[in-house]
Amino acid sequence: MKNSFKNQEVKIKVCGMKYAENMEAVANLGPDYLGFIFWEPSKRVFTGDLGRLPSSIKRVGVFVDASLDEIIQKVLEFELQAVQLHGAESPKFCKDLKENHTIQQRSTLEIIKVFSIKDDFDFSILADYEAVCDYYLFDTKGKLPGGNGYTFSWEVLTNYPSTKPFFLSGGIGLEELDKLATFLQRPESQYCHAIDVNSRFEVEPGRKQIEKLKTFMQFLRK
């Protein structure tokens, strides 16, 4: 099908990177973001070396209720440009992280706060995060903080009350291309900054299927 998106600037984030050679192959496709999970229980927890990624790709660290010190340590060690907070982090926590002088001396850090959705969502809880986050990320509510492998009802986003850009996540794969094309032409996609993919493009946790990712990215960018 011919693609004609309302949102022409939608970016692509590939999350759950784990293996060096696979990371290089994914990076060669030119995503806008690569996500690295620093949550020990995850099958995709990252413990390796990021190596030399292209400067055009932003490095995102994914955390679940980690301490401020732990996040700062990872930001500095891996030169992360964004952190994705997947737990119950408070607005104050986000503010403290954003304003941390140690990080500010090195670079500006983008804060992505995650909210999980199933059939509905109380958007009023976003109000306290408006001033302390750069982006929201809407993911599928499931047993795990992320990587559950299925989508939530995107119709919920018709009630999105904010102008803050967001990442759309949760079980997005090649099977959702038509649905995604329709969504990105609808008014509620106006503030969709990026599409976040992970488990639906894997042969095993942390190892991505390059050809499938290539097909997906070509579709979004044509």
Secondary structure, DSSP 8 states (H G I E B T S, - for coil): -----S-TT-EEEE-----HHHHHHHHTT--SEEEEE--TTSTTB--S------TTSEEEEEESS--HHHHHHHHHHHT-SEEEE-S---HHHHHHHHT-HHHHTT---EEEEEEEESS---GGGGGGGTTT-SEEEEEE-SSSSS--S----GGGGGG----S-EEE-SS--GGGHHHHHHHTTSGGGTTEEEEEE-GGGEEETTEE-HHHHHHHHHHHH-
